[in-house]
């Protein structure tokens, strides 16, 4: 692994790209397998579309690169590793022309800053920092307060205070998890002065692991926060760290340099204009650090279920029938994992058992657990055998029924966390849960 980093004397100079929506930089770029052939170009990355690299030349000393390749780059301020890249267009050069002629455009899947991974080197780290949309709401923390405008000596005066809340460390089976708080200000005086804060989760492992392992832990956090705030929570910032990627401070001292990540995520930021007004449960409700530690152990055993059921909650990209089928499949898988019942146990029996595990408030909200479970079982079997005859007007039924299975799974998972009883009680009183029970009980009453 190599890295091209800023000198300590220039630290903080130049454009900052961490945590912003768009990357825009110029420099030289080359194939990881051909470091001797550097070509000038412009790199952009927008989270709403793939990254793009425009080169004043073409890459490939022996011809046009085929398939996905790794590119490396450097600008005045940053080193870059570009992953899952492929050439989309070249002009002024034949398809098999040697490097350096014409111009070319590349599609870029992911960007890592401040680091060079060699051609065959695995992308691996030992730390990952994530910030999530509305994480502050789930944590129930706020370091910014205001006493409002007051009339003092004939003048309206407002006092706004920012207080750093410190860092909380949670010990887990995989290592440490730090809950961080950042506080700062942006000044555009005399027009504007902005005080801002952000909360993050820093995953710290004892050794370097493939990126996929860190992403699994990050996904466990994202799923829990999304359940808590009762809507999908998007990554707003992603950074990695590697013990070999450091910055020389002089006097034989060095410090780690953050590796900013740019990529496309399934859950995208900005789907909601305002923070949630009514969350389902909070960090405190699950029992704080001990509850979070229990969640990580639980989530590691049920990642397949979580992947299916959280997909049901995304705003777009799935038909109502598919949401229902995914939800039921997730519930069936969860029951298999939680019990030692025979594999041929009927689906209806599994759903009834899960409803009992979810608790009496959930059962009462369905009006009839028997009819509810029968509906879900019939729909799953009919769709599985392509025999569904229900009219399209029942699309809302599918959506509400899928929602009922979502809350079923949330309550069943929370029931496995010893400290999460307050979270269960809060879920049962939340607006999302109450809307679901009102809708489903009405549907069940007409079955």
RODRENKE-9447 format. One line per field, with one value per residue (C-alpha): x, y, z negated; residue number from 1; chain. Coordinates in Angstrom, 2 decimals, always signed. Each point is the difference from the previous one (the first is absolute). Example, Ala and Ser with C-alpha at 12.3 -4.5 7.8 and 13.67 -1.06 7.14 Angstrom:
<pts>
east <- [+12.30/+1.37]
north <- [-4.50/+3.44]
up <- [-7.80/+0.66]
n <- [1/2]
chain <- [A/A]
</pts>
This chain:
<pts>
east <- [+0.00/+1.22/-1.39/+0.46/-0.94/+0.26/+3.02/-0.69/+0.91/-2.85/-2.58/-3.43/+0.88/-1.73/-3.55/-1.55/-1.97/-1.07/-3.71/-1.03/-2.43/+2.25/+3.63/+1.66/+3.77/+2.65/+3.26/+1.73/-1.36/+1.25/-0.83/+1.11/+1.79/+1.79/+1.38/+2.43/-2.83/-1.57/-2.68/-1.43/-3.72/-2.97/-1.78/-3.56/-2.29/-3.66/-1.86/-3.05/+1.98/+3.19/+3.34/+1.59/+3.60/+0.82/+3.55/+2.07/+1.24/-0.68/+1.25/+1.31/+3.47/-1.06/-3.53/-3.34/-0.58/-2.83/-2.51/+0.31/+3.46/+1.65/+1.38/+2.28/+0.43/+1.56/-0.87/+1.65/-1.70/-1.05/+0.86/-2.83/-0.93/-2.87/-1.87/-2.29/+0.99/-0.66/+0.61/-3.23/+1.32/+3.17/+0.51/+2.90/+1.50/-0.66/-1.53/+3.34/+2.12/+2.94/-0.28/+0.28/-1.93/-3.43/-2.37/-2.06/-2.76/-0.26/-2.84/+1.15/-1.78/+1.77/+2.67/+2.39/+2.05/+3.46/+1.04/+1.35/-0.84/+2.21/-1.45/-0.64/-0.32/-3.23/-1.93/+0.28/-0.09/-0.19/-2.24/-3.14/-1.81/-3.61/-2.41/-3.69/-2.97/-1.93/+2.46/-0.31/-3.75/+0.60/+2.77/-2.14/+2.97/+0.46/+3.02/-1.59/-2.40/-1.62/-1.86/-1.98/-0.14/-0.34/-0.57/+2.99/+0.47/-2.15/+1.83/-1.00/+2.78/+0.25/+2.55/+0.96/+2.36/+1.92/+1.34/+2.14/-1.61/+3.10/+0.46/-1.61/+1.75/-1.99/+1.91/-1.21/+0.99/+1.58/+1.91/-0.88/-2.77/+0.41/-3.06/+1.47/-1.18/+1.43/-0.73/+1.04/-1.04/-0.08/+0.43/-1.20/-0.14/-1.71/-2.61/+0.02/+1.52/-0.91/+0.58/-0.09/+0.32/+0.17/+0.00/+1.84/+0.81/+3.67/+0.58/+3.46/+1.32/+3.19/+1.23/-0.40/-2.94/-1.60/-2.27/-3.04/+0.35/-0.09/-2.97/-1.93/+0.47/-0.91/-3.13/-0.96/+0.21/-1.95/-2.77/-0.37/-0.10/-2.49/-2.27/+0.34/-0.89/-2.67/+1.37/+3.11/+3.11/+2.58/+3.75/+1.00/+3.72/+2.22/+3.70/+2.47/+3.39/+3.03/+2.98/+2.45/-1.65/+1.48/+1.24/+3.50/-0.09/+3.75/+2.05/-0.74/-3.71/-2.86/-3.77/-2.60/-1.54/-3.69/-0.82/-3.16/-2.31/-2.23/-2.49/-3.66/-2.15/-3.41/-1.51/+0.65/+0.17/-2.66/-3.14/-1.51/+0.04/-0.30/+1.24/-2.47/-2.51/-0.93/+2.63/-0.81/+2.79/+3.29/+3.51/-0.97/-3.11/+2.04/+2.19/+2.81/+3.39/-1.00/-3.03/+2.09/+2.51/-2.81/-1.33/+3.29/+0.03/-3.64/+0.34/+3.03/-2.24/-2.90/+1.54/-2.01/-3.25/+1.08/+0.97/-3.43/-2.13/+1.85/-0.42/-3.76/+0.26/+1.81/-2.14/+0.40/+1.24/-2.40/-3.58/-2.46/-0.32/+3.78/+0.12/-2.49/+1.81/+3.37/-1.47/-1.55/+3.22/+1.91/-2.42/+0.24/+3.79/+0.02/-2.21/+2.29/+2.96/-1.71/-1.53/+0.95/-3.34/+0.08/+0.72/-3.42/-1.87/-2.88/+0.46/-3.23/+1.20/+3.28/-1.81/-2.30/+2.98/+1.82/-3.11/-0.02/+3.68/-0.70/-2.36/-3.67/-0.13/+0.98/-2.48/-2.83/+0.80/-0.59/-3.60/+0.43/+3.42/-1.55/-1.46/+3.12/+2.31/-2.38/+0.00/+3.78/+0.34/-2.48/+1.60/+3.46/-1.16/-2.12/+2.79/+2.59/-2.08/-1.06/-3.68/-0.90/-3.49/-0.35/-0.95/+2.49/-2.11/+1.62/+3.35/-0.55/-0.71/+3.40/+1.71/-1.71/+0.45/+3.69/+0.21/-1.54/+2.69/+2.65/-1.20/-0.32/+3.69/+1.03/-1.78/+1.31/+3.57/-0.35/-1.37/+3.39/+1.82/-0.17/+0.12/-2.48/-3.33/-0.40/+0.59/-2.80/-2.41/+0.92/-0.48/-3.46/-0.94/+1.63/-2.03/+1.41/-1.08/-3.44/-0.60/+0.94/-2.33/-2.91/+0.46/+0.61/-2.83/-2.36/+1.29/-0.20/-3.56/-1.07/+1.66]
north <- [+0.00/+3.48/+3.39/+3.56/+2.26/+3.65/+1.19/+0.76/+3.62/+0.29/-1.85/+1.54/+1.92/-0.57/-1.18/-2.33/-2.84/-1.94/-0.21/+2.05/-1.09/+0.43/-0.66/+2.15/-0.09/-0.01/-1.92/-2.87/-3.55/-3.40/-3.69/-1.69/-2.54/+2.70/+2.65/+1.22/+1.44/+3.04/+2.04/+3.35/+0.05/+1.29/-2.15/+0.66/-2.02/+0.73/-2.41/+0.16/-1.44/-1.92/+1.72/+1.20/+0.42/+2.03/-0.53/+2.00/-3.26/-3.74/-2.72/-3.44/-0.48/-3.19/+1.01/+1.03/-1.40/-2.53/-0.32/+1.61/+1.19/+1.95/+3.46/+2.10/+3.76/+2.98/+3.68/+2.89/-0.97/-3.64/-3.50/-2.05/-3.64/-0.40/-3.30/-1.77/+2.23/-0.63/+2.09/+1.28/+2.05/+0.99/+2.47/+0.82/-3.45/-3.43/-2.59/-1.76/+3.15/+0.29/+2.07/+3.77/+0.67/+1.66/+0.57/-2.45/-0.17/-2.49/-1.05/-0.22/-2.19/+1.06/+2.47/-0.27/+3.08/+0.33/-3.57/-2.12/-3.71/-1.96/-1.93/-3.30/+1.31/-0.63/+3.06/-0.37/+2.18/-0.24/+3.01/+1.47/+3.21/+0.50/+2.86/-0.71/+2.16/+0.86/-1.88/+2.87/-0.67/-3.68/+0.74/+2.68/+2.35/+3.64/+2.19/+3.19/+2.01/+3.42/+2.10/+1.66/+3.69/+2.29/+3.73/+1.47/+3.77/+0.67/-2.52/-3.53/-2.38/-3.73/-2.31/-3.24/-2.38/-2.94/-2.62/-2.97/-3.10/-2.16/-3.57/-3.18/-3.34/-3.24/-3.27/-2.66/-3.46/+1.49/+2.76/+3.53/+2.22/+3.72/+2.25/+3.34/+3.60/+2.73/+3.68/+2.97/+3.20/+1.46/+3.75/+2.23/+3.18/+2.42/-2.05/-3.33/-1.93/-3.68/-2.29/-3.67/-3.40/-3.60/-3.38/-3.05/-3.63/-0.99/-3.75/-1.00/-3.52/-1.57/-1.01/+0.88/-1.79/+0.08/+3.00/-2.29/-0.99/+3.63/+0.66/-2.81/+1.65/+3.40/-1.51/-1.41/+3.54/+1.45/-2.59/+0.67/+3.79/-0.35/-2.14/+2.50/+3.11/-1.94/+0.82/-0.84/+1.79/+0.80/+0.26/+3.67/-0.62/-3.06/-0.12/-2.83/-0.24/-2.25/-0.20/+0.44/+3.16/+2.69/+3.55/+0.91/+2.68/+0.17/-0.96/-3.68/+0.63/-0.84/-0.19/-1.87/+1.64/-0.52/-1.78/+1.61/-2.27/+1.03/-2.54/-0.65/-1.42/-1.68/+2.42/+3.55/+3.20/+2.68/-2.13/+1.93/+3.77/+0.07/-2.11/-2.57/+1.40/-3.36/-2.73/-3.64/-0.48/+1.60/-0.97/+0.47/-2.18/-3.04/+0.37/+2.22/-1.65/-3.45/-0.08/+1.01/-2.72/-2.58/+1.30/-0.62/-3.63/-0.41/+1.72/-2.12/-3.09/+1.49/+2.03/-1.83/+0.86/+3.59/+0.41/-1.20/+1.92/+3.31/-0.12/+0.00/+3.43/+1.78/+2.67/-1.27/-2.84/-2.81/-0.98/-0.37/-3.74/-0.38/+1.96/-2.42/-3.11/+1.30/+0.81/-3.44/-1.70/+2.06/-1.03/-3.66/+0.18/+1.73/-2.70/-2.73/+1.75/+0.63/-3.44/-3.63/-1.03/-2.44/+1.46/-1.08/+2.06/+1.76/+3.69/+0.90/-1.68/+1.91/+3.33/-0.71/-0.92/+3.20/+2.07/-1.52/+0.86/+3.58/+0.37/+0.46/+3.59/-1.14/-2.89/+2.26/+2.54/-2.58/-0.68/-3.68/-1.63/-3.05/+1.98/+2.13/-3.01/-1.79/+3.00/+0.16/-3.75/-0.07/+2.99/-1.52/-3.34/+1.53/+2.28/-2.76/-2.16/+2.95/-0.55/+3.27/+1.14/+2.98/+3.25/+2.84/+2.10/-1.99/+1.68/+1.97/-3.28/-1.31/+3.15/+0.04/-3.73/+0.28/+2.77/-2.29/-2.61/+2.70/+0.99/-3.68/-0.50/+3.21/-1.08/-3.56/+1.23/+2.48/-2.79/-1.72/+2.97/-0.25/+3.77/+0.98/-0.23/+3.83/-0.10/-2.54/+2.12/+3.10/-1.80/-1.09/+3.63/+1.48/+1.58/-2.38/-3.05/+1.44/+0.87/-3.55/-1.64/+2.24/-0.84/-3.73/-0.55/+1.59/-2.27/-3.11/+0.84/-0.20/-3.36]
up <- [+0.00/+0.83/-0.89/+1.17/-2.88/-0.91/-1.92/-3.66/+0.62/+2.50/-2.00/+0.42/+3.14/+3.29/+0.64/-2.54/+1.53/-3.09/-0.56/+3.02/+2.67/+3.00/+0.87/+2.67/+0.52/+2.72/+0.14/+1.73/+0.16/+1.10/+0.06/-3.21/+2.19/+2.06/-2.40/+2.66/+2.13/-1.70/+1.79/-1.09/-0.74/-2.02/-2.60/-1.17/-2.23/-0.68/-2.33/+2.27/+2.91/+0.61/-0.19/+3.21/+1.06/+3.13/+1.27/+2.45/+1.45/-0.13/-2.32/+0.88/+1.45/+1.78/+0.95/-1.42/-3.53/-0.18/-2.85/-3.42/-1.00/-2.82/+0.71/-2.16/-0.01/-1.67/-0.22/-1.79/-3.26/+0.20/+1.11/+1.51/+0.46/+2.48/-0.12/+2.50/+2.90/+3.69/+3.08/+1.52/+2.90/+1.84/+2.83/+2.27/-0.47/+1.40/-2.31/-0.32/+0.16/-2.40/-3.14/+0.17/+3.23/+0.20/-2.92/-2.05/-2.59/-2.84/-2.30/-3.63/-2.55/-3.22/-1.08/-2.96/-0.83/-1.52/+0.83/+2.84/+0.06/+2.37/+2.94/-1.81/-3.55/-1.88/-1.17/-3.77/-3.11/-3.78/-0.66/+1.51/-0.91/+1.04/-0.49/+0.52/+0.83/-3.19/-2.22/-2.50/-0.30/-0.78/-2.49/-1.63/-0.25/+0.85/-0.65/+1.33/-2.15/+0.21/-2.53/+2.77/+0.77/-3.02/-0.23/-1.90/-0.37/+3.02/+2.18/+0.99/-1.10/+0.76/-1.61/+1.72/-1.77/+1.41/-2.41/+0.97/-1.50/+0.00/+1.19/-1.29/+0.54/+0.15/-0.35/+2.45/+1.22/+3.13/-1.80/-1.11/+1.27/-0.70/+0.10/+1.03/+0.00/+2.21/-0.46/+2.09/+1.72/+3.48/+0.17/+2.81/-2.07/+0.30/+1.84/-1.80/-2.90/-0.21/-2.97/+1.02/-1.63/+1.14/-1.69/+1.24/-0.71/+0.16/+0.39/-1.28/+0.56/-1.33/+3.46/+3.66/+1.67/+3.46/+0.49/+0.23/-3.66/-1.12/+2.27/-1.70/-3.40/+1.45/+1.52/-3.42/-1.39/+2.92/-0.39/-3.73/+0.44/+2.88/-2.17/-2.82/+1.99/+1.96/+3.43/+2.05/-1.25/+2.68/-0.36/+0.08/-0.46/+0.35/-0.86/-0.43/-1.67/+0.42/-2.39/+2.89/+1.36/-2.21/+0.16/-1.15/-2.71/-0.51/-3.06/+0.79/-0.53/+2.31/-0.02/+1.97/+3.03/+0.73/+3.24/+1.35/+1.96/+2.88/+1.29/+0.69/-2.78/+0.25/-2.55/+1.20/-2.02/+0.21/+0.34/-2.93/-0.45/-3.79/-2.92/-1.36/-2.47/-1.53/-0.16/-0.76/-2.55/-0.97/-1.00/-3.63/+0.47/+1.07/-3.08/+1.28/+0.41/-1.36/+2.29/+2.99/-0.81/-0.12/+3.32/+1.77/-1.13/+1.02/+3.37/+0.94/-0.23/+1.98/+2.84/+2.66/-1.78/-0.49/+3.65/+1.13/-2.47/+0.26/+3.79/-0.63/-1.63/+2.81/+1.70/+3.57/+2.13/-0.93/+0.90/-2.88/+0.64/-0.15/-3.26/-1.50/+1.24/-1.21/-3.40/-0.38/+1.11/-2.56/-2.75/+0.97/-0.04/-3.38/-1.49/+1.32/-1.62/-3.34/-0.50/+0.39/+1.52/+2.93/+3.43/+1.28/-2.60/+1.85/+0.72/-1.79/-3.18/+0.23/+0.38/-2.94/-2.16/+0.98/-0.79/-3.48/-0.38/+1.14/-2.94/-0.92/+1.25/+3.49/-0.05/-1.13/+2.70/+2.75/-1.10/+0.95/+0.10/+1.65/+2.94/+0.31/+0.18/+2.39/+2.36/+0.05/+0.50/+2.89/+1.70/-0.26/+1.41/+2.76/+1.20/-0.32/+2.36/+2.17/-0.81/-1.75/+1.03/-2.32/+1.78/+0.37/-2.37/-2.81/+0.52/-3.21/-1.78/+1.04/-1.21/-3.39/-0.50/+0.87/-2.57/-2.62/+0.65/-0.28/-3.47/-0.90/+0.75/-1.80/-3.18/+0.20/+0.39/-2.86/-2.18/+0.34/-1.59/-3.82/-0.54/+2.72/-1.83/+0.05/+3.76/+0.47/-2.03/+1.97/+3.33/-1.09/-0.65/+3.09/+2.79/+2.62/-1.97/-0.75/+3.66/+0.95/-2.52/+1.00/+3.69/-0.45/-2.47/+2.53/+2.77/-2.18/-1.04/+3.66/+0.70]
n <- [1/2/3/4/5/6/7/8/9/10/11/12/13/14/15/16/17/18/19/20/21/22/23/24/25/26/27/28/29/30/31/32/33/34/35/36/37/38/39/40/41/42/43/44/45/46/47/48/49/50/51/52/53/54/55/56/57/58/59/60/61/62/63/64/65/66/67/68/69/70/71/72/73/74/75/76/77/78/79/80/81/82/83/84/85/86/87/88/89/90/91/92/93/94/95/96/97/98/99/100/101/102/103/104/105/106/107/108/109/110/111/112/113/114/115/116/117/118/119/120/121/122/123/124/125/126/127/128/129/130/131/132/133/134/135/136/137/138/139/140/141/142/143/144/145/146/147/148/149/150/151/152/153/154/155/156/157/158/159/160/161/162/163/164/165/166/167/168/169/170/171/172/173/174/175/176/177/178/179/180/181/182/183/184/185/186/187/188/189/190/191/192/193/194/195/196/197/198/199/200/201/202/203/204/205/206/207/208/209/210/211/212/213/214/215/216/217/218/219/220/221/222/223/224/225/226/227/228/229/230/231/232/233/234/235/236/237/238/239/240/241/242/243/244/245/246/247/248/249/250/251/252/253/254/255/256/257/258/259/260/261/262/263/264/265/266/267/268/269/270/271/272/273/274/275/276/277/278/279/280/281/282/283/284/285/286/287/288/289/290/291/292/293/294/295/296/297/298/299/300/301/302/303/304/305/306/307/308/309/310/311/312/313/314/315/316/317/318/319/320/321/322/323/324/325/326/327/328/329/330/331/332/333/334/335/336/337/338/339/340/341/342/343/344/345/346/347/348/349/350/351/352/353/354/355/356/357/358/359/360/361/362/363/364/365/366/367/368/369/370/371/372/373/374/375/376/377/378/379/380/381/382/383/384/385/386/387/388/389/390/391/392/393/394/395/396/397/398/399/400/401/402/403/404/405/406/407/408/409/410/411/412/413/414/415/416/417/418/419/420/421/422/423/424/425/426/427/428/429/430/431/432/433/434/435/436/437/438/439/440/441/442/443/444/445/446/447]
chain <- [A/A/A/A/A/A/A/A/A/A/A/A/A/A/A/A/A/A/A/A/A/A/A/A/A/A/A/A/A/A/A/A/A/A/A/A/A/A/A/A/A/A/A/A/A/A/A/A/A/A/A/A/A/A/A/A/A/A/A/A/A/A/A/A/A/A/A/A/A/A/A/A/A/A/A/A/A/A/A/A/A/A/A/A/A/A/A/A/A/A/A/A/A/A/A/A/A/A/A/A/A/A/A/A/A/A/A/A/A/A/A/A/A/A/A/A/A/A/A/A/A/A/A/A/A/A/A/A/A/A/A/A/A/A/A/A/A/A/A/A/A/A/A/A/A/A/A/A/A/A/A/A/A/A/A/A/A/A/A/A/A/A/A/A/A/A/A/A/A/A/A/A/A/A/A/A/A/A/A/A/A/A/A/A/A/A/A/A/A/A/A/A/A/A/A/A/A/A/A/A/A/A/A/A/A/A/A/A/A/A/A/A/A/A/A/A/A/A/A/A/A/A/A/A/A/A/A/A/A/A/A/A/A/A/A/A/A/A/A/A/A/A/A/A/A/A/A/A/A/A/A/A/A/A/A/A/A/A/A/A/A/A/A/A/A/A/A/A/A/A/A/A/A/A/A/A/A/A/A/A/A/A/A/A/A/A/A/A/A/A/A/A/A/A/A/A/A/A/A/A/A/A/A/A/A/A/A/A/A/A/A/A/A/A/A/A/A/A/A/A/A/A/A/A/A/A/A/A/A/A/A/A/A/A/A/A/A/A/A/A/A/A/A/A/A/A/A/A/A/A/A/A/A/A/A/A/A/A/A/A/A/A/A/A/A/A/A/A/A/A/A/A/A/A/A/A/A/A/A/A/A/A/A/A/A/A/A/A/A/A/A/A/A/A/A/A/A/A/A/A/A/A/A/A/A/A/A/A/A/A/A/A/A/A/A/A/A/A/A/A/A/A/A/A/A/A/A/A/A/A/A/A/A/A/A/A/A/A/A/A/A/A/A/A/A/A/A]
</pts>
